[in-house]
Amino acid sequence: MFSTADTHIHTTASDGLLSPEETVDYVAAYTDLSLIAITDHDTTAGAFLARAHALRRGLPLEIIIGQEVTT
C-alpha cells in the first residue's frame, strides 16, 4: 500500500553527478524507490530523458517531470 519516493533529484542536465539514464538505472538497481522526480535547474530535458529511458527498459519506476526554477 505504501511506497518510497525521492521528489528532488538532479542529473547532469544541471548540477547532478549522473546522466538521466544513469540515475534511472542506479535507482532501479540499488534502491527501493518506486517514484522519483527529476528536478534539474531551469530545464526539464533530463526528466524527459529519464522517463523515456525507464519506459524503454520497462522499469516499474514512476518518473515525475519537474524543474527547479531560478527566480
N, C-alpha and C positions, 0 to 999 in steps of 0.2 A: 504494500500500500504506500509506503514511503520510499523516496529515492534521494540520492545525493546530487548536489549541483554546485557548480562554481560559476558565478554570474559576472566575473570580471577577469578575463584572460586577454593578454596582449600577445601578438605574434610579430614576426619580422616585418609585417606590413606597417608597424610603427616602431615601438622600442622593445619588443619581445625578443627572446633568445631563439625560439624555434619558428620555423615556417608554419603556415596554417596547416599544411598536410602533416608535418612532424608533430604538431600539437595534438591533432586528432589521433594520430597513431599512438602517441605516448599516453594520452588519456584513456584510450581504449585498452591498451595493453597493461598499464601499471596502476590504474585507479579503479574505484568503484563508482565513479561518476556516471550518471545517466543523462545529464543535461549540462551543457556549458554555454556560456555567452562569450563570443569573441567581441571585445570592445576596444579595438585599436584606436589610437589617437587620430581623429579627423578623417577617418576612412572606414568604409565597410568592405573594402576589397578582400581583406584577409578572411573576414567572416563568411563571405560568399564562397571563397575557395575552400574553406574548411567544411562548410556544409556540403558542397559538391563532392568533396573527397570522401566524406562519411557516407554519403548516399551511394557513390560508386563502389565502395567497399562493403556495402550492406551492413554497416555497423549499427548496433542498437543504441545510438548516441544522438540525442537531440541537440541541434546547434541553434542558438538564438543569435540572430544578426543584431549586433549592437555597435555603438560608436561612442567614444569619449570625445566630446566636442569642446574645443578651445573657445572660450568667450572673452 
